[in-house]
Amino acid sequence: MQTIPETTETHQTFVAASTPEASSGTPAVFAAKQTLFRIGDTFSKVYRVKEGLIKTSRINADGIEQIAGFYVSGDVVGFDGFMAGEHRINATAIELSVLESMEVALPRETSHQRDVIAMMAREIHYAQEHLALMNKTRAEARLAAFLISMDLRLQAIHGEGTPWISISRMDMASFLGITNETVSRLLKRFEAEGLLLLKGRKLQVTGRKGLRLRGTI
């Protein structure tokens, strides 16, 4: 385990972990594509995202990764293993991310219990939101609604500016149940219509009203 030196800007020392074994409450740095936990790992804690972007996924019967969800700053990942005692999903950092591990065993303090219940409620909300996305029959509506949702979540973190969404086309396609080609084609169309700004794998929502209308089709 390698310790990242203290910086003059943050005055904090972060622990870089190759596995999510940092002690509870200690921020740990995960590199892009680094795994937090895998299917079958024993469940003992959850992880609050402090910075960065995390995805959860499974491998289907054909050996293809199926994206289950995305987690941004303030979200908590890992509750999938709460009932069974082991994780039912894989969690991976999409970009350099800082996470804080949190022991799940509930003490008697009611404030802690309320925090955990609130986290679980938010997890359920995201699952319901995903189901609503998948019920949209048109790929255009699925993608537009997803981009608006991610934009709002990131905007809540970064303020009233226009955040960059750094999720690959492949991960979007897997999450939405459409092809990579369809995602790329629709993103280019949205950009041509002034709804998005594309920059490599990153994008910005520049026409929220128009994109929101597309998401209701």
Sequence and secondary structure as in RCSB ss.txt:
>XXXX:A:sequence
MQTIPETTETHQTFVAASTPEASSGTPAVFAAKQTLFRIGDTFSKVYRVKEGLIKTSRINADGIEQIAGFYVSGD
VVGFDGFMAGEHRINATAIELSVLESMEVALPRETSHQRDVIAMMAREIHYAQEHLALMNKTRAEARLAAFLISM
DLRLQAIHGEGTPWISISRMDMASFLGITNETVSRLLKRFEAEGLLLLKGRKLQVTGRKGLRLRGTI
>XXXX:A:secstr
 EE    TTT    EE SSS   TT EEEE TT EEE TT B  EEEEEEES EEEEEE TTS EEEEEEE TT 
EE GGGTTTSB SSEEEESSSEEEEEEE S  S HHHHHHHHHHHHHHHHHHHHHHHHHT  SHHHHHHHHHHHH
HHHHHHHH SS  EE   HHHHHHHHTS HHHHHHHHHHHHHTTSEEEETTEEEES HHHHHHHTT 
